[in-house]
């Protein structure tokens, strides 16, 4: 039997990984100033999903889900903004 | 008060969105045969996160979390394999 504390820690670790995961992608876009290989359809579907996960977390009163999905969404929006900014036709 | 059924539906919708979101990215990579703008560090951190979310779902006996994170991980692994395959130095 895994204690509630451990479940919370695993949930937070999971959320931190998925939330922070977009950070290297964001840094890569800022450095290379290219992003046309990223699918905007992917990024917007992900954003919708992250919003729904946040709602799910609120309804379940599940703090790891709420906090990490809000962080993910913030990074996702940053990636979307830069992807649109640096979108150029493939030369 | 939102009923348990609705919470499950919102959770499933959230999971379907985040799981399916990688599909257009996968299709884009297959079509364009280019993926060097995708950060592998991003994809591997995401994979670790998805694995931890699956463990969290199992510990919480939360079916939407389990199923959708397994589906996400399968798509993520496909994107990683193709990203490595189609990784070429920027010309």
N, CA and C atoms of all chains as a GROMACS GRO file, in nm:
protein
  546
    1UNK      N    1   0.085  -0.121   0.000
    1UNK     CA    2   0.000   0.000   0.000
    1UNK      C    3   0.088   0.125   0.000
    2UNK      N    4   0.067   0.212  -0.095
    2UNK     CA    5   0.145   0.335  -0.105
    2UNK      C    6   0.072   0.446  -0.029
    3UNK      N    7   0.145   0.517   0.055
    3UNK     CA    8   0.080   0.621   0.137
    3UNK      C    9   0.037   0.740   0.052
    4UNK      N   10  -0.059   0.815   0.105
    4UNK     CA   11  -0.114   0.933   0.037
    4UNK      C   12  -0.003   1.033   0.004
    5UNK      N   13   0.092   1.047   0.098
    5UNK     CA   14   0.203   1.140   0.074
    5UNK      C   15   0.282   1.100  -0.050
    6UNK      N   16   0.311   0.969  -0.064
    6UNK     CA   17   0.387   0.922  -0.180
    6UNK      C   18   0.310   0.940  -0.310
    7UNK      N   19   0.179   0.916  -0.303
    7UNK     CA   20   0.096   0.936  -0.423
    7UNK      C   21   0.104   1.082  -0.466
    8UNK      N   22   0.097   1.174  -0.368
    8UNK     CA   23   0.105   1.317  -0.399
    8UNK      C   24   0.242   1.350  -0.459
    9UNK      N   25   0.347   1.290  -0.403
    9UNK     CA   26   0.483   1.318  -0.454
    9UNK      C   27   0.497   1.268  -0.597
   10UNK      N   28   0.446   1.147  -0.625
   10UNK     CA   29   0.453   1.093  -0.762
   10UNK      C   30   0.372   1.181  -0.857
   11UNK      N   31   0.255   1.224  -0.812
   11UNK     CA   32   0.171   1.313  -0.895
   11UNK      C   33   0.241   1.444  -0.924
   12UNK      N   34   0.306   1.499  -0.822
   12UNK     CA   35   0.377   1.627  -0.841
   12UNK      C   36   0.496   1.607  -0.935
   13UNK      N   37   0.572   1.496  -0.915
   13UNK     CA   38   0.686   1.468  -1.003
   13UNK      C   39   0.639   1.452  -1.147
   14UNK      N   40   0.527   1.380  -1.166
   14UNK     CA   41   0.470   1.361  -1.299
   14UNK      C   42   0.435   1.497  -1.361
   15UNK      N   43   0.368   1.579  -1.283
   15UNK     CA   44   0.324   1.709  -1.331
   15UNK      C   45   0.442   1.800  -1.362
   16UNK      N   46   0.544   1.796  -1.276
   16UNK     CA   47   0.662   1.880  -1.301
   16UNK      C   48   0.728   1.838  -1.432
   17UNK      N   49   0.740   1.705  -1.454
   17UNK     CA   50   0.802   1.656  -1.579
   17UNK      C   51   0.723   1.702  -1.702
   18UNK      N   52   0.592   1.679  -1.701
   18UNK     CA   53   0.514   1.715  -1.820
   18UNK      C   54   0.506   1.867  -1.837
   19UNK      N   55   0.503   1.941  -1.725
   19UNK     CA   56   0.497   2.087  -1.734
   19UNK      C   57   0.629   2.143  -1.783
   20UNK      N   58   0.739   2.097  -1.724
   20UNK     CA   59   0.872   2.150  -1.755
   20UNK      C   60   0.920   2.103  -1.893
   21UNK      N   61   0.862   1.990  -1.941
   21UNK     CA   62   0.909   1.929  -2.066
   21UNK      C   63   0.910   2.028  -2.182
   22UNK      N   64   0.811   2.120  -2.186
   22UNK     CA   65   0.805   2.213  -2.298
   22UNK      C   66   0.914   2.320  -2.292
   23UNK      N   67   0.980   2.334  -2.176
   23UNK     CA   68   1.081   2.440  -2.160
   23UNK      C   69   1.198   2.424  -2.258
   24UNK      N   70   1.259   2.303  -2.272
   24UNK     CA   71   1.366   2.291  -2.371
   24UNK      C   72   1.319   2.319  -2.514
   25UNK      N   73   1.192   2.286  -2.544
   25UNK     CA   74   1.140   2.318  -2.678
   25UNK      C   75   1.132   2.469  -2.697
   26UNK      N   76   1.085   2.537  -2.592
   26UNK     CA   77   1.075   2.684  -2.597
   26UNK      C   78   1.214   2.747  -2.617
   27UNK      N   79   1.313   2.698  -2.540
   27UNK     CA   80   1.450   2.750  -2.550
   27UNK      C   81   1.506   2.726  -2.690
   28UNK      N   82   1.478   2.606  -2.743
   28UNK     CA   83   1.525   2.571  -2.879
   28UNK      C   84   1.468   2.668  -2.984
   29UNK      N   85   1.340   2.699  -2.970
   29UNK     CA   86   1.276   2.791  -3.066
   29UNK      C   87   1.338   2.931  -3.054
   30UNK      N   88   1.358   2.977  -2.930
   30UNK     CA   89   1.416   3.110  -2.908
   30UNK      C   90   1.556   3.116  -2.970
   31UNK      N   91   1.633   3.009  -2.953
   31UNK     CA   92   1.772   3.006  -3.002
   31UNK      C   93   1.778   2.998  -3.154
   32UNK      N   94   1.693   2.911  -3.212
   32UNK     CA   95   1.704   2.885  -3.356
   32UNK      C   96   1.614   2.977  -3.440
   33UNK      N   97   1.519   3.042  -3.374
   33UNK     CA   98   1.424   3.129  -3.443
   33UNK      C   99   1.357   3.059  -3.562
   34UNK      N  100   1.332   2.932  -3.547
   34UNK     CA  101   1.261   2.853  -3.649
   34UNK      C  102   1.162   2.764  -3.577
   35UNK      N  103   1.042   2.749  -3.634
   35UNK     CA  104   0.945   2.663  -3.566
   35UNK      C  105   0.841   2.606  -3.662
   36UNK      N  106   0.868   2.615  -3.793
   36UNK     CA  107   0.763   2.572  -3.887
   36UNK      C  108   0.743   2.420  -3.888
   37UNK      N  109   0.835   2.345  -3.825
   37UNK     CA  110   0.816   2.200  -3.818
   37UNK      C  111   0.723   2.161  -3.703
   38UNK      N  112   0.694   2.255  -3.615
   38UNK     CA  113   0.598   2.225  -3.508
   38UNK      C  114   0.457   2.238  -3.561
   39UNK      N  115   0.373   2.140  -3.529
   39UNK     CA  116   0.235   2.142  -3.573
   39UNK      C  117   0.152   2.231  -3.480
   40UNK      N  118   0.094   2.338  -3.538
   40UNK     CA  119   0.008   2.427  -3.456
   40UNK      C  120  -0.119   2.352  -3.414
   41UNK      N  121  -0.166   2.261  -3.497
   41UNK     CA  122  -0.282   2.179  -3.465
   41UNK      C  123  -0.252   2.098  -3.338
   42UNK      N  124  -0.129   2.048  -3.329
   42UNK     CA  125  -0.083   1.977  -3.208
   42UNK      C  126  -0.088   2.070  -3.087
   43UNK      N  127  -0.027   2.188  -3.100
   43UNK     CA  128  -0.017   2.279  -2.986
   43UNK      C  129  -0.154   2.326  -2.936
   44UNK      N  130  -0.247   2.351  -3.030
   44UNK     CA  131  -0.380   2.398  -2.988
   44UNK      C  132  -0.464   2.285  -2.927
   45UNK      N  133  -0.451   2.164  -2.982
   45UNK     CA  134  -0.523   2.049  -2.922
   45UNK      C  135  -0.471   2.025  -2.781
   46UNK      N  136  -0.337   2.036  -2.767
   46UNK     CA  137  -0.276   2.018  -2.635
   46UNK      C  138  -0.328   2.124  -2.537
   47UNK      N  139  -0.339   2.249  -2.584
   47UNK     CA  140  -0.387   2.357  -2.498
   47UNK      C  141  -0.529   2.330  -2.450
   48UNK      N  142  -0.615   2.285  -2.543
   48UNK     CA  143  -0.752   2.249  -2.505
   48UNK      C  144  -0.750   2.138  -2.399
   49UNK      N  145  -0.666   2.039  -2.422
   49UNK     CA  146  -0.654   1.928  -2.326
   49UNK      C  147  -0.607   1.975  -2.189
   50UNK      N  148  -0.508   2.064  -2.187
   50UNK     CA  149  -0.456   2.114  -2.060
   50UNK      C  150  -0.562   2.192  -1.984
   51UNK      N  151  -0.645   2.267  -2.057
   51UNK     CA  152  -0.756   2.340  -1.995
   51UNK      C  153  -0.857   2.245  -1.932
   52UNK      N  154  -0.887   2.137  -2.006
   52UNK     CA  155  -0.982   2.038  -1.954
   52UNK      C  156  -0.924   1.964  -1.833
   53UNK      N  157  -0.792   1.933  -1.837
   53UNK     CA  158  -0.728   1.868  -1.722
   53UNK      C  159  -0.735   1.958  -1.599
   54UNK      N  160  -0.719   2.089  -1.619
   54UNK     CA  161  -0.727   2.183  -1.507
   54UNK      C  162  -0.868   2.178  -1.446
   55UNK      N  163  -0.970   2.178  -1.533
   55UNK     CA  164  -1.108   2.170  -1.486
   55UNK      C  165  -1.129   2.038  -1.408
   56UNK      N  166  -1.073   1.929  -1.463
   56UNK     CA  167  -1.084   1.798  -1.398
   56UNK      C  168  -1.020   1.801  -1.260
   57UNK      N  169  -0.902   1.864  -1.252
   57UNK     CA  170  -0.832   1.876  -1.124
   57UNK      C  171  -0.912   1.956  -1.022
   58UNK      N  172  -0.974   2.063  -1.069
   58UNK     CA  173  -1.057   2.146  -0.981
   58UNK      C  174  -1.173   2.064  -0.927
   59UNK      N  175  -1.241   1.990  -1.017
   59UNK     CA  176  -1.357   1.910  -0.976
   59UNK      C  177  -1.318   1.797  -0.881
   60UNK      N  178  -1.195   1.746  -0.896
   60UNK     CA  179  -1.146   1.638  -0.810
   60UNK      C  180  -1.072   1.695  -0.687
   61UNK      N  181  -1.062   1.828  -0.678
   61UNK     CA  182  -0.982   1.894  -0.572
   61UNK      C  183  -0.842   1.833  -0.566
   62UNK      N  184  -0.782   1.816  -0.686
   62UNK     CA  185  -0.654   1.747  -0.698
   62UNK      C  186  -0.546   1.850  -0.732
   63UNK      N  187  -0.474   1.895  -0.630
   63UNK     CA  188  -0.380   2.006  -0.645
   63UNK      C  189  -0.268   1.980  -0.746
   64UNK      N  190  -0.204   1.860  -0.746
   64UNK     CA  191  -0.097   1.838  -0.845
   64UNK      C  192  -0.148   1.856  -0.988
   65UNK      N  193  -0.268   1.806  -1.016
   65UNK     CA  194  -0.324   1.819  -1.151
   65UNK      C  195  -0.348   1.965  -1.186
   66UNK      N  196  -0.406   2.041  -1.092
   66UNK     CA  197  -0.437   2.182  -1.118
   66UNK      C  198  -0.310   2.262  -1.147
   67UNK      N  199  -0.215   2.258  -1.052
   67UNK     CA  200  -0.096   2.343  -1.061
   67UNK      C  201  -0.013   2.312  -1.184
   68UNK      N  202   0.010   2.182  -1.208
   68UNK     CA  203   0.101   2.147  -1.317
   68UNK      C  204   0.039   2.172  -1.454
   69UNK      N  205  -0.094   2.157  -1.463
   69UNK     CA  206  -0.157   2.184  -1.593
   69UNK      C  207  -0.162   2.333  -1.622
   70UNK      N  208  -0.174   2.416  -1.519
   70UNK     CA  209  -0.169   2.561  -1.541
   70UNK      C  210  -0.028   2.600  -1.588
   71UNK      N  211   0.076   2.542  -1.526
   71UNK     CA  212   0.213   2.570  -1.568
   71UNK      C  213   0.236   2.523  -1.711
   72UNK      N  214   0.187   2.401  -1.744
   72UNK     CA  215   0.200   2.348  -1.880
   72UNK      C  216   0.134   2.443  -1.981
   73UNK      N  217   0.015   2.490  -1.946
   73UNK     CA  218  -0.060   2.576  -2.037
   73UNK      C  219   0.016   2.706  -2.062
   74UNK      N  220   0.078   2.762  -1.957
   74UNK     CA  221   0.154   2.887  -1.971
   74UNK      C  222   0.270   2.866  -2.069
   75UNK      N  223   0.343   2.754  -2.053
   75UNK     CA  224   0.454   2.724  -2.144
   75UNK      C  225   0.403   2.697  -2.286
   76UNK      N  226   0.293   2.624  -2.294
   76UNK     CA  227   0.232   2.593  -2.423
   76UNK      C  228   0.196   2.721  -2.499
   77UNK      N  229   0.134   2.817  -2.428
   77UNK     CA  230   0.096   2.943  -2.492
   77UNK      C  231   0.221   3.017  -2.541
   78UNK      N  232   0.329   3.014  -2.461
   78UNK     CA  233   0.455   3.077  -2.504
   78UNK      C  234   0.507   3.012  -2.632
   79UNK      N  235   0.502   2.878  -2.638
   79UNK     CA  236   0.549   2.807  -2.757
   79UNK      C  237   0.462   2.843  -2.878
   80UNK      N  238   0.330   2.852  -2.856
   80UNK     CA  239   0.240   2.887  -2.967
   80UNK      C  240   0.274   3.027  -3.020
   81UNK      N  241   0.292   3.125  -2.929
   81UNK     CA  242   0.321   3.262  -2.971
   81UNK      C  243   0.450   3.266  -3.054
   82UNK      N  244   0.556   3.199  -3.005
   82UNK     CA  245   0.684   3.200  -3.077
   82UNK      C  246   0.676   3.119  -3.206
   83UNK      N  247   0.597   3.012  -3.206
   83UNK     CA  248   0.583   2.931  -3.327
   83UNK      C  249   0.518   3.012  -3.438
   84UNK      N  250   0.421   3.093  -3.401
   84UNK     CA  251   0.354   3.177  -3.500
   84UNK      C  252   0.451   3.286  -3.546
   85UNK      N  253   0.525   3.345  -3.451
   85UNK     CA  254   0.619   3.452  -3.482
   85UNK      C  255   0.729   3.404  -3.577
   86UNK      N  256   0.783   3.284  -3.551
   86UNK     CA  257   0.898   3.235  -3.627
   86UNK      C  258   0.858   3.141  -3.740
   87UNK      N  259   0.727   3.139  -3.771
   87UNK     CA  260   0.682   3.052  -3.880
   87UNK      C  261   0.721   3.114  -4.013
   88UNK      N  262   0.808   3.047  -4.085
   88UNK     CA  263   0.846   3.096  -4.219
   88UNK      C  264   0.829   2.979  -4.313
   89UNK      N  265   0.801   3.007  -4.439
   89UNK     CA  266   0.796   2.896  -4.534
   89UNK      C  267   0.932   2.830  -4.543
   90UNK      N  268   0.931   2.696  -4.553
   90UNK     CA  269   1.057   2.620  -4.561
   90UNK      C  270   1.133   2.666  -4.685
   91UNK      N  271   1.258   2.711  -4.667
   91UNK     CA  272   1.334   2.762  -4.781
   91UNK      C  273   1.412   2.647  -4.847
   92UNK      N  274  -2.288   2.141  -0.784
   92UNK     CA  275  -2.218   2.013  -0.767
   92UNK      C  276  -2.219   1.935  -0.899
   93UNK      N  277  -2.102   1.899  -0.945
   93UNK     CA  278  -2.090   1.824  -1.069
   93UNK      C  279  -2.088   1.674  -1.037
   94UNK      N  280  -2.171   1.597  -1.108
   94UNK     CA  281  -2.182   1.453  -1.078
   94UNK      C  282  -2.054   1.379  -1.117
   95UNK      N  283  -2.036   1.263  -1.055
   95UNK     CA  284  -1.918   1.179  -1.081
   95UNK      C  285  -1.908   1.144  -1.231
   96UNK      N  286  -2.024   1.118  -1.292
   96UNK     CA  287  -2.022   1.086  -1.436
   96UNK      C  288  -1.962   1.199  -1.517
   97UNK      N  289  -2.003   1.324  -1.486
   97UNK     CA  290  -1.952   1.439  -1.562
   97UNK      C  291  -1.804   1.459  -1.538
   98UNK      N  292  -1.759   1.437  -1.414
   98UNK     CA  293  -1.616   1.449  -1.386
   98UNK      C  294  -1.538   1.348  -1.470
   99UNK      N  295  -1.590   1.225  -1.479
   99UNK     CA  296  -1.525   1.122  -1.560
   99UNK      C  297  -1.522   1.162  -1.708
  100UNK      N  298  -1.634   1.220  -1.755
  100UNK     CA  299  -1.641   1.261  -1.896
  100UNK      C  300  -1.540   1.373  -1.924
  101UNK      N  301  -1.531   1.471  -1.832
  101UNK     CA  302  -1.435   1.581  -1.849
  101UNK      C  303  -1.292   1.526  -1.847
  102UNK      N  304  -1.267   1.433  -1.755
  102UNK     CA  305  -1.135   1.370  -1.747
  102UNK      C  306  -1.100   1.295  -1.874
  103UNK      N  307  -1.197   1.222  -1.927
  103UNK     CA  308  -1.173   1.146  -2.051
  103UNK      C  309  -1.151   1.241  -2.168
  104UNK      N  310  -1.233   1.349  -2.176
  104UNK     CA  311  -1.217   1.447  -2.284
  104UNK      C  312  -1.079   1.512  -2.275
  105UNK      N  313  -1.036   1.546  -2.153
  105UNK     CA  314  -0.904   1.605  -2.132
  105UNK      C  315  -0.796   1.509  -2.180
  106UNK      N  316  -0.809   1.384  -2.139
  106UNK     CA  317  -0.709   1.283  -2.174
  106UNK      C  318  -0.705   1.257  -2.324
  107UNK      N  319  -0.824   1.253  -2.386
  107UNK     CA  320  -0.829   1.230  -2.531
  107UNK      C  321  -0.759   1.345  -2.602
  108UNK      N  322  -0.786   1.469  -2.560
  108UNK     CA  323  -0.722   1.586  -2.622
  108UNK      C  324  -0.570   1.580  -2.610
  109UNK      N  325  -0.519   1.559  -2.488
  109UNK     CA  326  -0.374   1.559  -2.470
  109UNK      C  327  -0.311   1.437  -2.537
  110UNK      N  328  -0.382   1.323  -2.537
  110UNK     CA  329  -0.326   1.203  -2.601
  110UNK      C  330  -0.324   1.218  -2.752
  111UNK      N  331  -0.438   1.263  -2.808
  111UNK     CA  332  -0.451   1.273  -2.954
  111UNK      C  333  -0.370   1.390  -3.010
  112UNK      N  334  -0.337   1.488  -2.923
  112UNK     CA  335  -0.271   1.610  -2.969
  112UNK      C  336  -0.142   1.581  -3.045
  113UNK      N  337  -0.069   1.476  -3.005
  113UNK     CA  338   0.058   1.446  -3.072
  113UNK      C  339   0.038   1.387  -3.212
  114UNK      N  340  -0.085   1.342  -3.242
  114UNK     CA  341  -0.110   1.278  -3.372
  114UNK      C  342  -0.081   1.371  -3.490
  115UNK      N  343  -0.133   1.496  -3.492
  115UNK     CA  344  -0.099   1.585  -3.604
  115UNK      C  345   0.051   1.611  -3.616
  116UNK      N  346   0.122   1.614  -3.501
  116UNK     CA  347   0.267   1.633  -3.507
  116UNK      C  348   0.333   1.512  -3.572
  117UNK      N  349   0.285   1.393  -3.538
  117UNK     CA  350   0.337   1.269  -3.596
  117UNK      C  351   0.313   1.267  -3.748
  118UNK      N  352   0.191   1.304  -3.788
  118UNK     CA  353   0.156   1.306  -3.931
  118UNK      C  354   0.244   1.408  -4.005
  119UNK      N  355   0.266   1.523  -3.943
  119UNK     CA  356   0.349   1.629  -4.003
  119UNK      C  357   0.492   1.578  -4.026
  120UNK      N  358   0.545   1.506  -3.927
  120UNK     CA  359   0.682   1.453  -3.941
  120UNK      C  360   0.688   1.349  -4.053
  121UNK      N  361   0.587   1.261  -4.059
  121UNK     CA  362   0.584   1.157  -4.164
  121UNK      C  363   0.579   1.222  -4.301
  122UNK      N  364   0.497   1.329  -4.314
  122UNK     CA  365   0.478   1.395  -4.443
  122UNK      C  366   0.602   1.472  -4.486
  123UNK      N  367   0.662   1.546  -4.389
  123UNK     CA  368   0.772   1.637  -4.425
  123UNK      C  369   0.909   1.571  -4.414
  124UNK      N  370   0.915   1.456  -4.345
  124UNK     CA  371   1.042   1.385  -4.323
  124UNK      C  372   1.149   1.478  -4.265
  125UNK      N  373   1.109   1.571  -4.181
  125UNK     CA  374   1.201   1.662  -4.113
  125UNK      C  375   1.157   1.675  -3.969
  126UNK      N  376   1.250   1.675  -3.876
  126UNK     CA  377   1.210   1.688  -3.736
  126UNK      C  378   1.319   1.748  -3.648
  127UNK      N  379   1.420   1.807  -3.711
  127UNK     CA  380   1.532   1.853  -3.628
  127UNK      C  381   1.496   1.975  -3.543
  128UNK      N  382   1.381   2.037  -3.570
  128UNK     CA  383   1.339   2.151  -3.486
  128UNK      C  384   1.270   2.104  -3.358
  129UNK      N  385   1.235   1.975  -3.351
  129UNK     CA  386   1.177   1.923  -3.227
  129UNK      C  387   1.287   1.894  -3.127
  130UNK      N  388   1.266   1.936  -3.004
  130UNK     CA  389   1.364   1.912  -2.899
  130UNK      C  390   1.349   1.770  -2.844
  131UNK      N  391   1.455   1.689  -2.858
  131UNK     CA  392   1.450   1.552  -2.803
  131UNK      C  393   1.446   1.555  -2.651
  132UNK      N  394   1.510   1.656  -2.593
  132UNK     CA  395   1.507   1.674  -2.447
  132UNK      C  396   1.361   1.694  -2.402
  133UNK      N  397   1.285   1.770  -2.482
  133UNK     CA  398   1.142   1.789  -2.456
  133UNK      C  399   1.068   1.653  -2.462
  134UNK      N  400   1.091   1.579  -2.570
  134UNK     CA  401   1.016   1.454  -2.589
  134UNK      C  402   1.047   1.351  -2.481
  135UNK      N  403   1.175   1.344  -2.438
  135UNK     CA  404   1.211   1.245  -2.336
  135UNK      C  405   1.161   1.287  -2.196
  136UNK      N  406   1.165   1.418  -2.167
  136UNK     CA  407   1.111   1.464  -2.038
  136UNK      C  408   0.960   1.437  -2.033
  137UNK      N  409   0.895   1.461  -2.147
  137UNK     CA  410   0.750   1.435  -2.156
  137UNK      C  411   0.722   1.286  -2.134
  138UNK      N  412   0.804   1.200  -2.193
  138UNK     CA  413   0.785   1.056  -2.179
  138UNK      C  414   0.798   1.013  -2.032
  139UNK      N  415   0.899   1.066  -1.965
  139UNK     CA  416   0.916   1.038  -1.822
  139UNK      C  417   0.792   1.083  -1.745
  140UNK      N  418   0.744   1.202  -1.776
  140UNK     CA  419   0.624   1.256  -1.711
  140UNK      C  420   0.502   1.168  -1.735
  141UNK      N  421   0.486   1.122  -1.859
  141UNK     CA  422   0.370   1.039  -1.892
  141UNK      C  423   0.375   0.906  -1.816
  142UNK      N  424   0.495   0.851  -1.800
  142UNK     CA  425   0.513   0.729  -1.723
  142UNK      C  426   0.474   0.749  -1.577
  143UNK      N  427   0.517   0.864  -1.521
  143UNK     CA  428   0.483   0.894  -1.382
  143UNK      C  429   0.333   0.919  -1.365
  144UNK      N  430   0.270   0.987  -1.464
  144UNK     CA  431   0.124   1.008  -1.459
  144UNK      C  432   0.050   0.875  -1.460
  145UNK      N  433   0.100   0.779  -1.539
  145UNK     CA  434   0.037   0.647  -1.545
  145UNK      C  435   0.045   0.580  -1.407
  146UNK      N  436   0.164   0.590  -1.342
  146UNK     CA  437   0.180   0.534  -1.207
  146UNK      C  438   0.084   0.602  -1.110
  147UNK      N  439   0.074   0.735  -1.123
  147UNK     CA  440  -0.017   0.812  -1.037
  147UNK      C  441  -0.161   0.765  -1.056
  148UNK      N  442  -0.200   0.745  -1.180
  148UNK     CA  443  -0.336   0.698  -1.211
  148UNK      C  444  -0.363   0.560  -1.152
  149UNK      N  445  -0.263   0.473  -1.161
  149UNK     CA  446  -0.277   0.338  -1.105
  149UNK      C  447  -0.297   0.347  -0.954
  150UNK      N  448  -0.215   0.430  -0.887
  150UNK     CA  449  -0.223   0.443  -0.741
  150UNK      C  450  -0.355   0.507  -0.697
  151UNK      N  451  -0.410   0.592  -0.782
  151UNK     CA  452  -0.538   0.658  -0.751
  151UNK      C  453  -0.657   0.577  -0.805
  152UNK      N  454  -0.629   0.465  -0.874
  152UNK     CA  455  -0.733   0.386  -0.943
  152UNK      C  456  -0.817   0.477  -1.033
  153UNK      N  457  -0.747   0.564  -1.108
  153UNK     CA  458  -0.813   0.665  -1.190
  153UNK      C  459  -0.799   0.627  -1.337
  154UNK      N  460  -0.904   0.565  -1.392
  154UNK     CA  461  -0.898   0.508  -1.526
  154UNK      C  462  -0.868   0.611  -1.636
  155UNK      N  463  -0.934   0.730  -1.637
  155UNK     CA  464  -0.901   0.826  -1.744
  155UNK      C  465  -0.752   0.860  -1.747
  156UNK      N  466  -0.692   0.879  -1.630
  156UNK     CA  467  -0.549   0.913  -1.624
  156UNK      C  468  -0.465   0.799  -1.680
  157UNK      N  469  -0.496   0.675  -1.640
  157UNK     CA  470  -0.418   0.560  -1.684
  157UNK      C  471  -0.424   0.544  -1.837
  158UNK      N  472  -0.546   0.533  -1.890
  158UNK     CA  473  -0.564   0.502  -2.032
  158UNK      C  474  -0.506   0.609  -2.122
  159UNK      N  475  -0.535   0.736  -2.088
  159UNK     CA  476  -0.493   0.843  -2.178
  159UNK      C  477  -0.342   0.864  -2.173
  160UNK      N  478  -0.280   0.841  -2.058
  160UNK     CA  479  -0.135   0.858  -2.052
  160UNK      C  480  -0.062   0.745  -2.122
  161UNK      N  481  -0.119   0.626  -2.122
  161UNK     CA  482  -0.060   0.515  -2.199
  161UNK      C  483  -0.068   0.547  -2.349
  162UNK      N  484  -0.184   0.599  -2.392
  162UNK     CA  485  -0.200   0.636  -2.534
  162UNK      C  486  -0.102   0.747  -2.571
  163UNK      N  487  -0.090   0.849  -2.482
  163UNK     CA  488   0.005   0.959  -2.506
  163UNK      C  489   0.146   0.906  -2.520
  164UNK      N  490   0.183   0.814  -2.431
  164UNK     CA  491   0.319   0.761  -2.431
  164UNK      C  492   0.346   0.686  -2.562
  165UNK      N  493   0.248   0.611  -2.611
  165UNK     CA  494   0.265   0.536  -2.737
  165UNK      C  495   0.292   0.634  -2.852
  166UNK      N  496   0.213   0.742  -2.859
  166UNK     CA  497   0.233   0.842  -2.964
  166UNK      C  498   0.367   0.912  -2.947
  167UNK      N  499   0.400   0.943  -2.822
  167UNK     CA  500   0.526   1.011  -2.790
  167UNK      C  501   0.645   0.927  -2.838
  168UNK      N  502   0.640   0.797  -2.811
  168UNK     CA  503   0.749   0.708  -2.853
  168UNK      C  504   0.760   0.706  -3.006
  169UNK      N  505   0.644   0.704  -3.074
  169UNK     CA  506   0.646   0.709  -3.222
  169UNK      C  507   0.712   0.837  -3.271
  170UNK      N  508   0.678   0.951  -3.207
  170UNK     CA  509   0.737   1.080  -3.248
  170UNK      C  510   0.888   1.078  -3.222
  171UNK      N  511   0.930   1.021  -3.108
  171UNK     CA  512   1.074   1.013  -3.077
  171UNK      C  513   1.146   0.931  -3.184
  172UNK      N  514   1.092   0.814  -3.218
  172UNK     CA  515   1.157   0.726  -3.317
  172UNK      C  516   1.172   0.799  -3.451
  173UNK      N  517   1.063   0.865  -3.498
  173UNK     CA  518   1.070   0.935  -3.626
  173UNK      C  519   1.159   1.058  -3.618
  174UNK      N  520   1.160   1.125  -3.501
  174UNK     CA  521   1.245   1.244  -3.486
  174UNK      C  522   1.392   1.206  -3.498
  175UNK      N  523   1.427   1.093  -3.441
  175UNK     CA  524   1.566   1.047  -3.450
  175UNK      C  525   1.597   1.006  -3.594
  176UNK      N  526   1.501   0.936  -3.656
  176UNK     CA  527   1.520   0.888  -3.794
  176UNK      C  528   1.538   1.006  -3.891
  177UNK      N  529   1.457   1.110  -3.875
  177UNK     CA  530   1.457   1.221  -3.972
  177UNK      C  531   1.542   1.338  -3.927
  178UNK      N  532   1.625   1.316  -3.824
  178UNK     CA  533   1.710   1.424  -3.775
  178UNK      C  534   1.825   1.444  -3.872
  179UNK      N  535   1.828   1.561  -3.934
  179UNK     CA  536   1.941   1.593  -4.023
  179UNK      C  537   1.995   1.727  -3.979
  180UNK      N  538   2.122   1.754  -4.001
  180UNK     CA  539   2.172   1.887  -3.970
  180UNK      C  540   2.102   1.990  -4.058
  181UNK      N  541   2.068   2.105  -3.996
  181UNK     CA  542   1.999   2.213  -4.068
  181UNK      C  543   2.087   2.256  -4.187
  182UNK      N  544   2.032   2.252  -4.307
  182UNK     CA  545   2.113   2.286  -4.424
  182UNK      C  546   2.105   2.434  -4.454
   0.00000   0.00000   0.00000
